[in-house]
Amino acid sequence: MNESPPDSYGQSHSGPDGNNSPPGFAWLRWPAAWFYLIFSGLDITLTYQLLVTQDHVESNPIARYFIEGWGLKGMVWFKLIMTAFVLVLVHVLLQNSRVRALAVVRLGAVLVGSVVVYSVWLLSQG
């Protein structure tokens, strides 16, 4: 297998196809990162639907604060900023530990994915 030489941290950063990439952007090839992004987009969309069409209340007190202060735009911006924060955290962690960075993005995907499943269930209940 063609592996790139280790970087200053002793880690190889070649992808599954053998291509090299800077360590900070290797996460772009991780399926978990793409699931996290897709689930985050679905979370925004489904939360919007629940708040507008079914008169639900946001259960996250921080998100609710943004909704009460700035309306639905506040909720969208809050969720976008949180998504960006997690991805920046993954980028920073990857500089030192691929394992930790991958764990964070996987945990994020699972947590946001579970919120999406719950939102779909709420929408199905009418």
WONORBEL-V858637 format. One record per residue. N is the residue number from 1. D_FIRST is the distance of its C-alpha to the first C-alpha in Angstrom with 2 decimals. Layout:
n	d_first
N	D_FIRST
N	D_FIRST
This chain:
n	d_first
1	0.00
2	3.80
3	6.13
4	9.77
5	12.21
6	14.31
7	17.49
8	20.96
9	20.57
10	17.60
11	15.38
12	12.15
13	12.91
14	10.10
15	10.76
16	9.27
17	9.29
18	7.55
19	11.21
20	12.97
21	16.25
22	19.00
23	18.85
24	22.17
25	21.21
26	17.89
27	20.29
28	21.14
29	18.08
30	19.09
31	21.14
32	23.47
33	24.47
34	25.43
35	27.30
36	29.05
37	30.16
38	31.32
39	33.15
40	34.74
41	36.07
42	37.39
43	38.99
44	40.89
45	42.00
46	43.07
47	44.81
48	46.70
49	47.75
50	48.92
51	50.90
52	52.51
53	53.16
54	53.65
55	55.13
56	52.70
57	52.44
58	49.21
59	48.55
60	46.47
61	49.20
62	47.30
63	46.57
64	50.19
65	51.40
66	49.71
67	51.15
68	54.60
69	54.47
70	52.84
71	52.81
72	49.91
73	48.52
74	48.26
75	46.27
76	43.84
77	43.41
78	43.01
79	40.22
80	38.45
81	38.77
82	37.44
83	34.38
84	33.80
85	34.43
86	31.73
87	29.15
88	30.28
89	30.04
90	26.43
91	25.73
92	27.55
93	25.99
94	22.46
95	23.36
96	23.65
97	22.11
98	19.51
99	20.81
100	24.38
101	23.74
102	22.01
103	24.89
104	27.48
105	26.24
106	25.93
107	29.40
108	30.76
109	29.55
110	31.13
111	34.34
112	34.88
113	33.89
114	36.58
115	39.09
116	38.33
117	38.93
118	42.16
119	43.27
120	42.76
121	44.82
122	47.53
123	47.68
124	48.03
125	50.97
126	52.87
